[in-house]
Amino acid sequence: MKPPDLRLPALRRFAIAITVLNLLGHTVLGFESSWAQLLVALFTAYGCELLLEIIEAKAQKRSPRFYGGLIPLVNFLLPAHITGLAIGMLLYANDQWLPFAFASAVAIGSKAIFTVPVGKSRRHFLNPSNCGLTVSLLLFSWIAIVVPYQFTEDLTGALDWGLPALIICTGSFLNTRYTRRLPLVLSWVIAFAAQAVVRHFLFETALIPALSPMTGVTFLLFTFYMVPDPGTTPSAFRGQVIFGVAVAVTYSVLVMLHIPFGMFIGLLIVCSARGLILYAKALRRTEPARAAATAPAEVVPVRALESAE
């Protein structure tokens, strides 16, 4: 019996969760980015997703996937919705709008450009929102990821703990029930803690500061809503564990090289490496078939045919 396709239910629940968080952020929590920056990121993501789908549909001589009414349109735009809100929530660019549009355009464009053959189709291998954020951080030195305290700076008392607890509970549920990426989440968290301990004993890094990123809401959002993207991570248990550990190890190396934003850059590096591995595997699968198709037909001597007659 074929297992149910949980991609659409997962996208819907992720979209609802990140929408609620952004609404609360701009009304209660004290997000430092403006409504305008959020909407620029969101509608740039919508526009790029629709434009690329129209171009691809024309090239393949088929109808765009968002045709058929409001529900198909909403379902089609769910990934762009999540990407746009993630960028609007995590990117800090003072009062500028253009970096939000740029990051969203890069994020959506990466899905069309960086693909590998998987079965009879092609699949993107870079986490879109992480790619948009990281490329923007690398190109523009005057922008950054938002400071973690913006998520709880207007909360006091029990609410100061309540929001992180809510993110942990909802993220654990979504990644257990729908994305099936809980092994990846756990391996990433355990490996992150382990690399902090290793750096403490081997390189005399202060342990508490090395572990402190784990206490921030940015780390929780990265852990539960960015790293376990089902479209750009392995589905097998072993692959998930390797992926999570690889991101933590890459982060550790970047930190020791004094490179900032190590989590986001590390995820981009690991996703890129996985894409190269998938491409190499696809190339190996196609080479025998290509060789068989281009091999010359066996030549039978004329005398052999005459003797057979």
Secondary structure, 3 states (H helix, E strand, C coil): CCCCCCHHHHHHHHHHHHHHHHHHHHHHHCCCCCHHHHHHHHHHHHHHHHHHHHHHHHHHCCCCCCCCCHHHHHHHHHHHHHHHHHHHHHEECCCCCHHHHHHHHHHHHHHHHCEEEECCEEEECCCHHHHHHHHHHHHCCCCEECCHHHHCCCCCCHHHHHHHHHHHHHHHHHHHHCCCCHHHHHHHHHHHHHHHHHHHHHHCCCHHHHHHHHHCHHHHHHHHHHCCCCCCCCCCHHHHHHHHHHHHHHHHHHHHCCCCCHHHHHHHHHHHHHHHHHHHHHHHHHHHHHHHHHCCCCCCCHHHHHHHC
